[in-house]
Amino acid sequence: MTEKVWNVAAYCRLSRDDGDKAESNSIGSQRDIIREFLRDRTDMVIVKEYVDDGYSGVNFDRPGFKQMMEDIRQKKINCIVCKDLSRFARNYIDSGRYLEKIFPFMGVRFIAINDSYDSNGEKTQADSLIVPFKNLINDAYCKDISMKIRTQLDIKRKMGDFIGAFATYGYRKDPENKNRLLVDEEAAQVVEMIFKYRLQGMSNTRIAAKLNSMGVLSPMEYKRSKGMKYGSGFCTSTQATWNAGSVQRVLTNRIYLGTLTQHKRGTPNYKVKKEVHYSEDDWITVEENHDAIIKETDFETVQSLLGKDIRVAPEKEASHIFAGFVYCGDCLHAMARKAVPSHGKRYYYFVCSTNKAKQGCSPHSFSESKLEKIVFQLVRDQINLVCEVDAVLDYIASLPEQQRKVFDYDAQLTRLEDEIKRYQDLKLNLYSDMADGMISKEEYLEFRSGYDRRIHERQKAMVQIKEERLLTVENGERHSEWIDLFRQYENITELQRAVVVNLIERIVIYDAKHIEVVFRYQDQLDEAVQYIDRYKDILPEEA
């Protein structure tokens, strides 16, 4: 009788995700163990070695395993040999399905050397318990390792460590610490250029076209030019170019402020490898984590612009001076710019877009040239006011600390804390008084309600004082980007698009004689004025 010859697939797998130790489970070590096991077995011939280096054992989505199964279906292989069951899989359910159903059905012999398992050997009652139990242990071990890795990664994210294969465009990984981001000067210049063009009134599409015409490499091509094996799901062609979407991603990414936001997406658990997007509540954000490329005032201005309806005429590169900023005071919808030809000239007016579309509202209009003159004067007045406030803040900051400390916040907070504790103690004693018959139930409820109200009032006062103390500290530090933003236009002689974009939130037209200009950073200006008002008794009259 001719001895059956087994066509063997030597299967090796290694994955750090499973917590595998490279020393004992290296591919070379597994290969040596398998070859040594088969060296004296004349009935077994290694047909091919299948290797999955860097693939987790929690599922069977592995190229080496898939190729092995294809060769089994083509009858090239009828025996699988691996070091142990954990090298084959760490999934209790799926590994059991292969060992107990699929392989027997396909006539495949399975051998796990270190676990002393051979599906062609004599079965014992212990085998029916030990093998599933070992698979269960391998599965549990993988789950435990996965949880530990996830926890450790979350800790690193909360500490501000960058966890990712590639740094975001504009940054590069520190060669001495791959979890730290450094500014990539070459790419950072492009990021600054994109923000500058948007602030000048260019649309995302126009910015992309300009970058492509200048020969600026897109983020993907730039990474590839640096020797990185980078791919992206946003790429739709062989040669990636700038488009409106890639410009939008740059303009809305807060990483350029020095803010690192991670854990936006990931896998639900160690068995499911399909990524899901997490809600913002699950994101991990660390501010002031690395050097910023864009100033916060410029970033917030751009976010404001992205939310406006700003259209650019086909023959124009940038939008007109008031594009996206003029609103109807009656219906609060954006007003449309309309050209009226007269005597060979073109005059521009703003008309209500709702009325223009014949959907209601009144047919009022406002001359663009007249609006420009009025807005220019209001802007000059606002700039002068901010400069005056800045000068007074400088004067207060120059005063001796004792003279500036006109309000003792700590003492006030301590007093309120004492009052809250006293009312809480009185509230606790009320029940005993009622139980002893000293007060009735109605009096108990009335007194308790009164104490709750007093406690709430003092807690509210403490919150307000803490906010005022924080405001005092911020004004005392005397570095306000919003003030610098106004100051840079201190000597303007005409209204420009950049002035409107940086200083104005919106312009509301009610009728031919009544318009309102809502300036940006008005809340900060009001807070600064309130801060100054605390020192009015010690300020000189000219201040």
Helices and strands as residue ranges (DSSP letters): E 6-14, G 16-18, H 22-25, H 27-38, E 44-53, H 63-73, E 79-82, H 85-88, H 92-97, I 98-102, H 103-106, E 109-112, E 117-118, H 125-158, E 171-174, E 177-183, H 185-199, H 204-213, H 219-225, H 244-251, G 254-257, E 260-262, E 265-266, E 276-277, G 280-282, E 284-286, H 296-306, E 326-328, E 335-342, E 345-352, H 353-356, E 365-367, H 368-398, H 401-404, H 409-435, H 441-477, H 481-487, H 497-503, E 504-511, E 514-519, H 522-533
